[in-house]
Amino acid sequence: MTRLESFSWTSSLGLGVALFLAAGAFQVLICVLTAAFVLSGGGGNALFFTERSDTGAYGKPPAEIVASEPGVDTYRHVVWLTWAAFLGAVGVMEAAVAWFGLREGASWALAVLAVEAVLLAVFWAAIIGIYLGKGAAVSLGDVPPLMWLTMALHAPALVLAWRGLS
């Protein structure tokens, strides 16, 4: 019997795969919602995080920055669409590696997913660090759910999948 034939969703490996699939699906969902928001003309009162934390990081409210420099709004939309594109691609790849590799018990798949999770965590921490370094107040409510929810899914997914492959 192959590893895939003995795969169970209720096993440690199965739960790890499910969490990685959920994280990938969430990233694709945020990609689609972000693109729809931007393409419908949305912008709100934030540049990257929230109006409060952006004001702390950039020195004045985002609406004031956009009003004084209209090109910033275009730049914001380009950055958000770029973010959405990469996010969608990462989500699809994460789900594919979890489904076609990790679910079959391939240790390379866990290594790829671990590197992906660590890279995301390091760069998200760096982004938050830039805000904190500028004196901005950053709470969990200021950070997009994409950042903290995927980390909340990745950490146990990695542990469970590792246990399932051991």
Buried (B, 14 or more C-beta within 10 A) or exposed (E): EEEEEEBEEEBBBBBBBBBBBBBBBBBBBBBBEBBEBBEEEEBEEBBBBBBBBBBBBBEEBBBEBBEEEEEBBEEBBEEBBEBBEEBBEBBBBBBEBBBEBBBBBBEEBBEBBBEBBEEBBEEBEEBBEEBBEEEBEBEEEBBBEBBEBBBEBBEEBBBBBBEBBE
